Every structure is written in C-alpha cells, then in structure tokens.
Amino acid sequence: MTMVEYALLAFSSLFVIVDPIAVVPAFLAMTPRDSVAQRLRTARVACLVTVGSLSGFALFGQTLLSLLGITLPAVQIAGGLILLLVSLDMLRAQRSTVQETPAEKAAGTSKDDIAITPLAIPMLAGPAAISTVILLETQATTWMLRAVLLGCLVLIGLASYSILAIGARSAKWLNPIAEKIISRLMGLLLAALAVQFMVNALTGDRGLLRGLAGH
C-alpha cells in the first residue's frame, strides 16, 4: 500500500466513523442554554480531546489495552452506558447529571465536562473509531505511515470542529420548542445507539474491522 492510498483509506474511514455531521443535532440538544461562544468553546475542547485520545490509541492503543486487560467490547459497553444515561435525560428534555452535577454548575465547570464526556468520548471518539485507529496502526508498517495516520487524525479534528462550529452558529434560528423536540428525538436515537454499542460488544460484532481489513 502506497502512502497516498494509506492516507485516503485512513481519512475516509475515520471521517465516516467519527461522523461529526451526525453529532451536530445531539451537540445542540445537549447545550440548549449556551451562547454561540460557549458552544464554540465546547466544540473546540471536544475536538482537541478527540484528536488527543485517538492519537494516543494510534501510538499506544494495543499496548495499553493489553497491559490493562481491557478488551474492545468492554470499551463498547462503557461507552454505551454513558450514552444511555445522557439519552434518558434528553428524552425528558432536561440536562443530564452525567453532563452536569449541581456542584459543577456552581463551579462553572460544566462546559469542559460536556465537551469531554459524552461529546468527545464516546460520541466522536467512540469504540468504532478507537478500534479503527488501532487497526489502521497495525497496517502502518513504517514510521512515515504512522505520521500519515496522525496527520489524518488532525485533519479529522479540524473538519469536526468546522462542522460543529457551523451548527453552533446556525442554532440561533431555533426556538425553544424546536430545541426540546430535537432534544427528545436525539435522546431516542442516542438511546438506540447506546444499546447497539452494548449489543455489538455482547455479540462480538467485528464487521467494521473485517471490512477495513479487506482493504
């Protein structure tokens, strides 16, 4: 595989799996009271965490999981539980305590918490993205290809931030009723996604990895 072929494979696979476009409605639903500036800050932190965490797995993922005795299904179940807790409160059109506790609200630290969990992990850097990065790293036979993989992750982060920023700026056209409707709809979809994560873990779904390995 040439460097160009590897770069195209890495970027296209990761962009489809991270799928920042699909995250925009949930991002808006989880930040109903935030200003544009606050949403942009949340998006920026989330994308930085996404790039940092996926880069860490690209460099040390296989070694870390092996040392800790953690399997990818365990990561899927953990991510599913986090999303499920958030989605249940979104279905009631209220803010989840997973996103913000009363103490965090008083301290003014809720935005970092939302950005890191669940926006960055597991919505952007979820189990599928982590497993894809680890697989792509196994196909990087030289340090140059590993550098290409890291470069693709940076591009994914920039693209994700741009998409979330566009969503944050366009949200001012939504009225409170529309925001509550979106919140409930996204809560339902996130609940289904959370259950799917856990079902995949329990059934040993490796379709994604088999598909990428075929390349």
C-alpha positions in Angstrom: 0.0 0.0 0.0 1.4 3.4 -1.0 1.5 6.4 1.2 -1.3 8.1 -0.8 -3.5 5.0 -0.7 -3.0 4.6 3.1 -3.8 8.3 3.6 -7.0 8.1 1.6 -8.0 4.9 3.4 -7.3 6.4 6.9 -9.0 9.7 6.3 -12.1 8.4 4.6 -12.6 5.5 7.1 -12.1 7.7 10.2 -14.3 10.6 8.9 -17.2 8.2 8.1 -16.9 6.5 11.5 -16.3 9.7 13.6 -19.2 11.2 11.6 -19.2 14.8 13.0 -22.2 15.7 10.9 -24.4 13.2 12.7 -23.2 14.6 16.1 -24.4 18.2 15.4 -28.1 17.7 16.4 -27.1 16.0 19.7 -24.5 18.7 20.3 -27.1 21.4 20.0 -29.6 19.4 22.1 -27.1 19.0 24.9 -26.3 22.7 25.0 -29.7 24.4 24.8 -28.8 27.4 27.1 -25.4 28.0 25.7 -24.4 31.0 23.7 -22.6 30.7 20.4 -19.3 31.4 22.1 -19.8 28.8 24.7 -20.8 26.2 22.1 -17.7 27.0 20.0 -15.5 26.6 23.1 -17.2 23.3 23.9 -16.7 22.1 20.3 -13.0 23.2 20.4 -12.3 21.3 23.6 -14.2 18.2 22.3 -12.3 18.1 19.1 -8.9 18.5 20.9 -9.8 15.7 23.2 -10.9 13.6 20.3 -7.7 14.1 18.4 -5.6 13.6 21.5 -7.4 10.4 22.6 -7.4 8.8 19.1 -3.7 9.8 18.6 -2.9 8.1 21.9 -4.6 4.9 20.8 -2.8 5.1 17.4 0.5 5.2 19.3 -0.1 3.1 22.3 -3.6 1.6 22.0 -2.7 -2.1 21.5 -0.1 -2.0 24.3 -2.3 -0.1 26.7 -5.4 -2.4 26.3 -3.2 -5.4 26.6 -1.5 -4.2 29.8 -4.8 -3.3 31.5 -6.5 -6.4 30.3 -9.3 -4.3 28.6 -11.0 -5.6 25.5 -12.7 -3.5 22.8 -16.2 -5.0 23.8 -15.6 -3.6 27.3 -14.9 -0.1 25.8 -18.1 -0.5 23.8 -20.2 -1.3 26.9 -18.7 1.6 28.8 -19.4 4.0 26.0 -22.9 2.6 25.7 -23.7 3.1 29.4 -22.5 6.7 29.2 -24.7 7.5 26.2 -27.7 5.7 27.8 -27.5 7.8 30.9 -27.4 11.0 28.9 -30.1 9.9 26.5 -32.6 9.2 29.3 -32.5 12.8 30.5 -32.6 14.1 26.9 -35.8 12.2 26.4 -37.2 14.3 29.3 -35.8 17.5 27.7 -33.7 18.1 30.8 -30.0 18.3 31.4 -28.3 15.1 32.4 -26.4 14.9 35.7 -23.8 12.9 33.7 -23.2 16.1 31.8 -23.5 18.5 34.8 -23.9 18.0 38.5 -25.2 20.8 40.8 -21.7 21.2 42.2 -20.2 21.5 38.7 -22.8 24.0 37.7 -22.0 26.2 40.8 -18.3 26.0 40.0 -18.9 26.8 36.3 -17.0 23.8 35.0 -19.8 22.1 33.2 -18.7 23.0 29.7 -15.4 21.1 30.0 -17.4 18.1 31.3 -19.8 18.2 28.4 -17.0 18.6 25.9 -15.1 15.6 27.2 -18.0 13.3 28.0 -20.1 12.5 26.2 -19.3 14.8 23.2 -15.7 13.8 22.6 -16.0 10.3 24.2 -17.9 8.3 23.1 -19.8 10.4 20.5 -16.8 11.4 18.4 -14.0 9.1 19.6 -16.2 6.1 20.2 -15.5 2.4 20.3 -15.7 2.1 16.5 -13.3 5.0 16.0 -10.9 3.5 18.6 -11.0 0.1 17.0 -10.5 1.6 13.5 -7.5 3.6 14.7 -5.9 0.5 16.2 -6.5 -1.5 13.1 -5.0 1.3 10.9 -2.0 1.4 13.1 -1.4 -2.3 12.6 -1.3 -1.6 8.8 1.2 1.2 9.2 4.4 -0.7 8.6 6.7 2.3 8.7 7.1 5.4 10.9 6.2 7.5 7.8 2.8 5.8 7.6 2.3 6.3 11.3 2.9 10.0 10.8 0.4 10.0 8.0 -2.2 8.4 10.3 -1.5 11.1 13.0 -1.9 13.8 10.3 -5.2 12.3 9.2 -6.4 12.5 12.8 -5.5 16.2 13.0 -7.5 16.8 9.8 -10.4 14.9 11.2 -10.3 17.1 14.3 -10.2 20.3 12.2 -13.1 19.1 10.0 -15.1 18.1 13.0 -14.6 21.5 14.7 -15.6 23.3 11.5 -18.8 21.2 11.2 -19.7 21.7 14.9 -19.0 25.5 14.6 -21.4 25.8 11.6 -24.0 24.0 13.7 -23.4 26.2 16.7 -23.8 29.4 14.7 -27.0 28.3 12.9 -28.6 27.2 16.2 -29.7 30.8 16.9 -32.5 30.2 14.4 -34.1 27.5 16.6 -36.8 28.4 19.1 -37.2 26.7 22.5 -39.9 24.4 21.3 -37.8 23.2 18.4 -34.9 22.7 20.7 -37.0 20.5 23.0 -38.3 18.5 20.1 -34.7 17.9 18.8 -33.6 17.0 22.3 -36.2 14.3 22.7 -35.6 12.9 19.2 -31.9 12.8 19.7 -32.4 11.3 23.1 -34.2 8.4 21.4 -31.6 8.0 18.8 -28.8 8.1 21.4 -30.5 5.5 23.5 -30.7 3.2 20.5 -27.1 3.9 19.7 -26.1 3.1 23.3 -28.0 -0.2 23.2 -26.4 -1.0 19.8 -22.9 -0.4 21.3 -23.7 -2.9 24.0 -25.3 -5.5 21.6 -22.2 -5.3 19.4 -20.0 -6.0 22.4 -22.0 -8.9 23.6 -22.4 -10.5 20.1 -18.8 -9.9 19.2 -19.6 -7.7 16.1 -16.4 -7.3 14.1 -18.0 -6.4 10.8 -16.2 -3.0 10.7 -12.8 -4.4 11.3 -13.3 -7.2 8.7 -14.4 -4.6 6.2 -11.3 -2.4 6.8 -9.0 -5.4 6.8 -10.2 -6.2 3.3 -8.6 -3.1 2.1 
